[in-house]
Every structure is written in structure tokens, then in C-alpha cells.
């Protein structure tokens, strides 16, 4: 069986977390060992990280916000903002957390 190259909705793979946090994949592993990041293991043996937890850690570390958003999700949410959608509607439609949508809204307002 071929391994999947993407994570389930709302989750991130180790290399994605590394890019967002500006560290190496082994740096992510050290964060796990120190209890700064939690993960769950999928049936394929990959560590999966909750997107909201990674984004919160990035925010606490004052990292650039552009690293925290999938470009396709950001584009979709920006279109929803432009169309006047409310927060609950966007959360339901995209499956992203309210915290993520609020952060995208801050980014949208910077345009």
C-alpha cells in the first residue's frame, strides 16, 4: 500500500511543522520530547500535529504569520471575508479552527 503524502484535515506532518516553526524535523522531534508539541501517530506510523497547536506555538514564538497558513486555505478564506461571510460560517465551510480564521482575518486586514 502506498503511503499518503498529505495529513488529514486540521493536522500537519513533521516537515510542515518544521517549516512553520523555522526548525529542522529533528528540532520538531526535540520539541515533542520536551513536551512543547504533542502528536498522534497515524496507521502509517507518521506523527501528526494539530494545526491549531502548531500555529499557537508559532504565535507565542512571534514567528512570521505567513508561515502558518496553507495558501489555498488563505485564498478561500479571504474570498469569504470579501463576500461578507461570518466567522461561524467560515469555520463550518473550511473546517479550520476559529483561532485560525481570526488570524487569517488579521492578515486580511493588513492588505
C-alpha positions, 0 to 999 in steps of 0.5 A, spaced: 500 500 500 502 506 498 503 511 503 499 518 503 503 524 502 498 529 505 495 529 513 488 529 514 484 535 515 486 540 521 493 536 522 500 537 519 506 532 518 513 533 521 516 537 515 510 542 515 511 543 522 518 544 521 517 549 516 512 553 520 516 553 526 523 555 522 526 548 525 529 542 522 524 535 523 529 533 528 528 540 532 520 538 531 522 531 534 526 535 540 520 539 541 515 533 542 520 530 547 520 536 551 513 536 551 512 543 547 508 539 541 504 533 542 502 528 536 498 522 534 501 517 530 497 515 524 496 507 521 502 509 517 506 510 523 507 518 521 506 523 527 501 528 526 500 535 529 494 539 530 494 545 526 491 549 531 497 547 536 502 548 531 500 555 529 499 557 537 506 555 538 508 559 532 504 565 535 507 565 542 514 564 538 512 571 534 514 567 528 512 570 521 504 569 520 505 567 513 508 561 515 502 558 518 497 558 513 496 553 507 495 558 501 489 555 498 486 555 505 488 563 505 485 564 498 478 561 500 478 564 506 479 571 504 474 570 498 469 569 504 471 575 508 470 579 501 463 576 500 461 578 507 461 571 510 461 570 518 466 567 522 461 561 524 460 560 517 467 560 515 469 555 520 463 550 518 465 551 510 473 550 511 473 546 517 479 550 520 479 552 527 476 559 529 483 561 532 485 560 525 480 564 521 481 570 526 488 570 524 487 569 517 482 575 518 488 579 521 492 578 515 486 580 511 486 586 514 493 588 513 492 588 505 
